């Protein structure tokens, strides 16, 4: 069990390791611009992005088993080595084709390992009495890099080009790996139950987790509209900048998590989740009519408010409902939802852009989120904190 305080040495080491790997990963918010330079259209950009997601999804079941049986640390270290190596390979990518596809697939494997294992490790070290708050604060290490990478990428592209972006990502990945080396193994509850109660099949079949899988897929799918296509929106329309949008987005999310992260634990996670999802839907609606830098800021603030609470609440509900002995597998499923979202959202939203433009794409994403929100609260018993 974790200590009855949040800021322990393992938690802080994990926080900073995740911060640095997040910086490396989020510099690839600008990667669609590089693909466009190489000649890819929006549908192909979505396809190439989805290759990373396919690889990550395929690896999630063995990642979950490894975390539950061998521990979190070994997965973090192997993922860190792989992440550092594959980012270096982007410096060798000069054309669309099989080599680019191979690099994206390996990148997906590395990111799957790190995303799953670092967040599971953090969950192991958060006291249960402040679970949502602790996970929200840990989530700062994942949110802050979005803004920093957006601004840093804009600067590097303006002054040095994409090679500088790849080199910066390589440095951040290497430092993250170094910070991971002293991590002690996380405590885990020994498993002594029925084999059918453990593993991927058990996590997918667990009744009170199913609504979380549903809203997780919807949430991650619509986020593709920003995390895959914001670079293309800015380049195509000339409205604002990637850094401007994600700075507003992250500022709102971080304000909620740092100053008001205690609210879901005090009020009830699902009672806070509903207005958070409504705010996110509002951000998509605002983006559908965005034609100025000010519109990007407003949309970024709304979406940041939504994301700021939605992710840690869903994260906390998964940790609370999953058996502790199957937590690694449940977290592997949860983090895989974000790759499934890219796999579905990348090609689908790219096709909407090709046929109807960016405004239609953002409007469609907002409508999907609204429908998904209604379905979740219907299936999960409304605002009650108990699942079905």
C-alpha positions as CSV (number, residue, x, y, z in Angstrom):
1,X,0.0,0.0,0.0
2,X,1.2,3.6,-0.6
3,X,2.3,5.8,2.2
4,X,-0.3,8.1,3.7
5,X,1.3,11.1,2.0
6,X,1.5,12.0,-1.7
7,X,4.9,13.5,-2.3
8,X,7.1,10.6,-1.7
9,X,10.4,10.0,-3.5
10,X,9.1,7.4,-5.9
11,X,6.1,9.6,-6.8
12,X,8.3,12.6,-7.5
13,X,10.8,10.6,-9.5
14,X,8.0,9.2,-11.6
15,X,6.5,12.6,-12.0
16,X,9.7,14.1,-13.5
17,X,10.4,11.0,-15.6
18,X,6.9,11.3,-17.1
19,X,7.3,15.1,-17.6
20,X,10.4,14.6,-19.7
21,X,9.0,11.7,-21.7
22,X,5.9,13.8,-22.2
23,X,8.0,16.7,-23.6
24,X,9.6,14.2,-26.0
25,X,6.3,12.8,-27.1
26,X,4.3,16.1,-27.4
27,X,6.9,17.7,-29.6
28,X,5.3,15.3,-32.2
29,X,2.2,17.5,-32.1
30,X,4.1,19.2,-34.9
31,X,4.8,16.0,-36.8
32,X,1.7,16.3,-39.1
33,X,3.3,19.4,-40.5
34,X,6.4,17.4,-41.4
35,X,4.3,14.7,-43.0
36,X,2.6,17.4,-45.1
37,X,6.0,18.7,-46.2
38,X,6.7,15.1,-47.4
39,X,3.6,15.1,-49.5
40,X,0.9,13.5,-47.2
41,X,-2.7,14.7,-47.4
42,X,-4.9,14.8,-44.3
43,X,-6.2,11.3,-44.8
44,X,-2.7,9.9,-45.2
45,X,-1.6,11.9,-42.1
46,X,-4.4,10.2,-40.2
47,X,-3.3,6.8,-41.5
48,X,0.4,7.3,-40.6
49,X,-0.6,8.5,-37.1
50,X,-2.8,5.4,-36.7
51,X,0.1,3.1,-37.3
52,X,1.6,4.2,-34.0
53,X,-1.7,3.5,-32.3
54,X,-2.1,0.0,-33.9
55,X,1.3,-1.0,-32.5
56,X,0.5,0.4,-29.1
57,X,-2.8,-1.4,-28.9
58,X,-1.3,-4.7,-29.9
59,X,1.3,-4.5,-27.2
60,X,-1.1,-3.6,-24.4
61,X,-2.1,-7.1,-23.3
62,X,1.5,-8.3,-22.7
63,X,2.3,-5.0,-21.1
64,X,-0.5,-5.5,-18.6
65,X,0.6,-9.1,-17.8
66,X,4.2,-8.0,-17.4
67,X,3.2,-5.2,-15.0
68,X,1.1,-7.5,-12.8
69,X,3.5,-10.4,-12.8
70,X,7.0,-8.9,-13.1
71,X,6.5,-5.3,-11.8
72,X,6.2,-1.8,-13.2
73,X,9.9,-0.9,-13.1
74,X,11.1,-3.3,-15.8
75,X,8.5,-2.1,-18.2
76,X,9.4,1.6,-17.6
77,X,13.1,0.9,-18.2
78,X,12.7,-1.2,-21.4
79,X,10.2,1.4,-22.7
80,X,12.6,4.2,-21.9
81,X,15.5,2.6,-23.8
82,X,13.2,1.9,-26.8
83,X,11.8,5.4,-26.7
84,X,15.2,7.1,-26.8
85,X,16.4,4.9,-29.6
86,X,13.4,5.3,-31.9
87,X,13.3,9.1,-31.6
88,X,16.9,9.1,-32.9
89,X,15.6,7.2,-36.0
90,X,13.3,10.1,-37.0
91,X,16.5,11.9,-38.1
92,X,16.8,9.3,-40.8
93,X,13.2,9.7,-42.2
94,X,13.3,11.8,-45.4
95,X,10.3,10.4,-47.4
96,X,7.0,8.7,-47.0
97,X,7.2,4.9,-47.2
98,X,8.0,1.7,-45.4
99,X,10.9,3.1,-43.3
100,X,8.6,5.9,-41.9
101,X,5.9,3.3,-41.1
102,X,8.4,1.1,-39.3
103,X,9.6,4.0,-37.2
104,X,6.1,5.0,-36.3
105,X,5.3,1.4,-35.2
106,X,8.3,1.1,-32.9
107,X,7.5,4.6,-31.5
108,X,4.0,3.2,-30.7
109,X,5.5,0.3,-28.8
110,X,7.7,2.5,-26.7
111,X,5.0,5.0,-25.9
112,X,2.6,2.2,-24.9
113,X,5.1,0.8,-22.4
114,X,5.8,4.2,-20.9
115,X,2.3,5.5,-20.8
116,X,0.9,2.4,-19.2
117,X,3.7,1.7,-16.7
118,X,4.4,5.3,-15.5
119,X,0.8,6.0,-14.8
120,X,0.3,2.7,-13.1
121,X,3.4,3.3,-11.0
122,X,2.0,6.6,-10.0
123,X,-1.4,5.1,-9.1
124,X,0.4,2.6,-6.8
125,X,1.9,5.5,-4.8
126,X,-1.2,7.7,-4.4
127,X,-3.0,7.3,-1.0
128,X,-6.6,6.0,-1.6
129,X,-8.2,8.8,0.4
130,X,-6.9,11.4,-2.1
131,X,-6.9,9.3,-5.2
132,X,-8.4,11.7,-7.7
133,X,-6.5,14.7,-6.4
134,X,-3.2,12.7,-6.4
135,X,-3.8,11.4,-9.9
136,X,-4.8,14.9,-11.1
137,X,-1.5,16.3,-9.7
138,X,0.5,13.6,-11.3
139,X,-1.4,14.4,-14.5
140,X,0.3,17.8,-14.4
141,X,3.4,16.0,-15.6
142,X,1.4,14.9,-18.7
143,X,-0.4,18.2,-19.3
144,X,2.4,20.7,-18.9
145,X,4.5,19.2,-21.7
146,X,1.6,19.8,-24.1
147,X,1.9,23.6,-23.7
148,X,5.7,23.6,-23.4
149,X,6.1,21.4,-26.5
150,X,3.6,23.4,-28.5
151,X,5.6,26.7,-27.8
152,X,9.0,25.1,-28.1
153,X,8.1,23.4,-31.3
154,X,6.9,26.6,-32.8
155,X,10.2,28.3,-31.9
156,X,12.4,25.5,-33.2
157,X,10.5,25.2,-36.4
158,X,10.8,28.9,-37.0
159,X,14.5,29.0,-36.3
160,X,15.9,25.6,-37.1
161,X,13.4,23.2,-38.7
162,X,12.2,19.7,-38.0
163,X,15.6,18.2,-37.3
164,X,15.9,20.5,-34.3
165,X,12.5,19.3,-33.1
166,X,13.6,15.6,-33.3
167,X,16.9,16.4,-31.5
168,X,15.1,18.2,-28.7
169,X,12.8,15.2,-28.3
170,X,15.8,12.9,-28.2
171,X,17.4,14.9,-25.4
172,X,14.2,14.9,-23.3
173,X,13.7,11.1,-23.8
174,X,17.3,10.4,-22.7
175,X,16.9,12.5,-19.5
176,X,13.6,10.7,-18.7
177,X,15.4,7.4,-19.0
178,X,18.1,8.5,-16.6
179,X,15.5,9.7,-14.1
180,X,13.8,6.3,-14.3
181,X,16.9,4.3,-13.3
182,X,16.6,4.9,-9.5
183,X,12.9,4.1,-9.3
184,X,12.3,1.3,-6.7
185,X,9.8,-1.4,-7.6
186,X,6.2,-0.5,-6.8
187,X,4.4,-2.5,-4.1
188,X,1.9,-4.9,-5.5
189,X,-0.8,-7.1,-3.9
190,X,-0.1,-10.8,-4.3
191,X,-2.7,-12.5,-6.4
192,X,-4.3,-15.7,-5.0
193,X,-7.8,-15.7,-6.6
194,X,-9.6,-17.4,-9.4
195,X,-7.6,-17.2,-12.7
196,X,-10.8,-16.0,-14.4
197,X,-10.7,-12.8,-12.2
198,X,-7.4,-11.7,-13.6
199,X,-6.0,-10.7,-17.0
200,X,-7.3,-8.9,-20.1
201,X,-10.5,-10.8,-20.4
202,X,-11.5,-10.2,-16.8
203,X,-10.8,-6.4,-17.2
204,X,-12.9,-6.2,-20.4
205,X,-15.8,-8.2,-18.9
206,X,-15.9,-6.5,-15.5
207,X,-19.4,-4.9,-15.5
208,X,-18.6,-1.6,-13.7
209,X,-15.6,-1.0,-15.9
210,X,-17.4,-1.3,-19.2
211,X,-19.0,2.2,-19.1
212,X,-15.5,3.6,-18.4
213,X,-14.1,1.8,-21.5
214,X,-16.9,3.4,-23.6
215,X,-16.5,7.0,-22.5
216,X,-12.7,6.5,-22.6
217,X,-12.9,5.6,-26.3
218,X,-15.2,8.5,-27.1
219,X,-13.0,11.0,-25.1
220,X,-9.8,9.8,-26.8
221,X,-11.3,9.7,-30.3
222,X,-12.5,13.3,-30.2
223,X,-9.2,14.6,-28.7
224,X,-7.6,13.5,-32.0
225,X,-9.2,16.6,-33.5
226,X,-6.6,18.7,-31.5
227,X,-3.7,16.5,-31.0
228,X,-3.4,15.3,-34.6
229,X,-4.9,18.1,-36.6
230,X,-4.3,21.4,-34.8
231,X,-1.0,21.8,-36.7
232,X,-2.8,21.3,-40.0
233,X,-5.6,23.7,-38.9
234,X,-3.1,26.5,-38.2
235,X,-1.1,25.9,-41.3
236,X,-4.2,25.8,-43.6
237,X,-6.2,28.7,-42.1
238,X,-3.5,30.9,-40.7
239,X,-5.5,31.4,-37.5
240,X,-3.4,31.6,-34.3
241,X,-0.7,29.0,-33.6
242,X,-0.3,25.6,-32.1
243,X,1.5,27.0,-29.1
244,X,-1.2,29.6,-28.4
245,X,-4.0,27.0,-28.4
246,X,-2.2,24.5,-26.3
247,X,-0.9,27.2,-23.9
248,X,-4.5,28.2,-23.1
249,X,-5.6,24.5,-23.0
250,X,-2.9,23.6,-20.5
251,X,-3.2,26.7,-18.4
252,X,-6.9,25.9,-17.8
253,X,-6.2,22.2,-17.0
254,X,-3.3,22.9,-14.7
255,X,-5.2,25.6,-12.8
256,X,-7.9,23.1,-12.1
257,X,-5.6,20.3,-11.2
258,X,-3.2,22.3,-8.9
259,X,-5.7,24.6,-7.2
260,X,-9.0,22.6,-7.4
261,X,-7.8,19.0,-7.7
262,X,-9.5,18.2,-4.4
263,X,-13.0,19.0,-5.7
264,X,-13.8,15.5,-7.2
265,X,-12.8,13.7,-4.1
266,X,-14.9,16.1,-2.0
267,X,-18.0,16.5,-4.2
268,X,-17.9,13.1,-6.0
269,X,-16.0,12.3,-9.2
270,X,-19.0,11.7,-11.5
271,X,-20.7,14.9,-10.3
272,X,-17.7,16.8,-11.5
273,X,-17.2,14.7,-14.7
274,X,-20.5,15.8,-16.2
275,X,-19.7,19.6,-16.3
276,X,-16.2,18.8,-17.4
277,X,-17.5,16.8,-20.5
278,X,-20.0,19.6,-21.2
279,X,-17.1,22.2,-21.2
280,X,-15.1,20.0,-23.6
281,X,-18.1,19.8,-25.9
282,X,-18.4,23.5,-25.8
283,X,-14.7,23.9,-26.8
284,X,-15.4,21.8,-29.9
285,X,-18.4,23.9,-30.8
286,X,-16.3,27.1,-30.4
287,X,-13.6,25.7,-32.6
288,X,-16.2,25.0,-35.3
289,X,-16.5,28.7,-35.8
290,X,-13.0,29.8,-35.0
291,X,-11.6,32.5,-37.3
292,X,-9.2,34.4,-35.0
293,X,-6.5,33.9,-32.4
294,X,-8.9,34.9,-29.7
295,X,-11.2,32.1,-30.7
296,X,-8.4,29.6,-30.3
297,X,-7.7,30.9,-26.8
298,X,-11.4,30.6,-25.8
299,X,-11.7,27.1,-27.3
300,X,-8.4,26.1,-25.6
301,X,-9.6,27.3,-22.2
302,X,-12.9,25.4,-22.5
303,X,-11.2,22.2,-23.7
304,X,-8.5,22.5,-21.0
305,X,-11.2,22.8,-18.3
306,X,-12.9,19.7,-19.8
307,X,-9.6,17.7,-20.1
308,X,-8.3,18.9,-16.8
309,X,-10.9,17.0,-14.8
310,X,-12.1,14.3,-17.3
311,X,-8.8,12.4,-17.5
312,X,-8.0,12.1,-13.8
313,X,-11.6,11.3,-12.9
314,X,-11.7,8.4,-15.4
315,X,-8.2,7.3,-14.3
316,X,-9.3,7.3,-10.7
317,X,-12.5,5.4,-11.3
318,X,-10.6,2.7,-13.2
319,X,-8.1,2.4,-10.3
320,X,-10.9,2.3,-7.7
321,X,-13.0,-0.3,-9.5
322,X,-10.3,-2.6,-10.8
323,X,-9.0,-5.3,-8.3
324,X,-5.6,-4.3,-7.1
325,X,-4.0,-7.6,-8.3
326,X,-5.3,-6.8,-11.8
327,X,-4.5,-3.1,-11.8
328,X,-1.7,-3.3,-14.3
329,X,-3.9,-5.0,-16.9
330,X,-6.8,-2.6,-16.2
331,X,-4.4,0.4,-16.6
332,X,-3.1,-1.1,-19.8
333,X,-6.6,-1.3,-21.2
334,X,-7.3,2.3,-20.0
335,X,-4.2,3.7,-21.7
336,X,-4.9,1.7,-24.8
337,X,-8.2,3.6,-25.2
338,X,-6.2,6.6,-26.2
339,X,-4.5,4.7,-28.9
340,X,-7.8,3.3,-30.1
341,X,-9.0,6.9,-30.2
342,X,-6.2,7.9,-32.5
343,X,-6.7,4.7,-34.6
344,X,-10.4,5.6,-35.1
345,X,-10.2,9.4,-35.0
346,X,-7.2,10.0,-37.2
347,X,-8.5,8.5,-40.4
348,X,-12.2,9.4,-39.7
349,X,-11.7,13.0,-38.8
350,X,-9.1,13.4,-41.6
351,X,-11.8,12.2,-44.0
352,X,-14.2,14.7,-42.7
353,X,-11.7,17.5,-43.2
354,X,-11.1,16.4,-46.8
355,X,-14.8,16.3,-47.6
356,X,-16.2,19.2,-45.5
357,X,-13.4,21.2,-43.9
358,X,-12.2,21.9,-40.4
359,X,-15.3,23.5,-39.1
360,X,-17.4,20.4,-39.9
361,X,-14.7,18.2,-38.3
362,X,-14.8,20.1,-35.0
363,X,-18.6,20.2,-35.0
364,X,-18.8,16.4,-35.6
365,X,-16.3,15.7,-32.8
366,X,-18.3,17.8,-30.4
367,X,-21.5,15.9,-31.4
368,X,-19.9,12.5,-30.9
369,X,-18.7,13.6,-27.4
370,X,-22.1,14.8,-26.4
371,X,-23.7,11.5,-27.5
372,X,-21.0,9.5,-25.7
373,X,-21.6,11.5,-22.5
374,X,-25.3,10.7,-22.5
375,X,-24.6,7.0,-23.1
376,X,-22.0,6.8,-20.3
377,X,-24.3,8.3,-17.6
378,X,-27.2,6.2,-18.8
379,X,-25.1,3.0,-18.6
380,X,-23.3,3.9,-15.4
381,X,-26.3,4.8,-13.3
382,X,-26.4,8.6,-13.7
383,X,-24.5,10.7,-11.2
384,X,-24.4,8.0,-8.5
385,X,-20.8,7.1,-7.6
386,X,-21.5,3.4,-7.8
387,X,-21.1,1.7,-11.2
388,X,-23.7,-0.7,-12.6
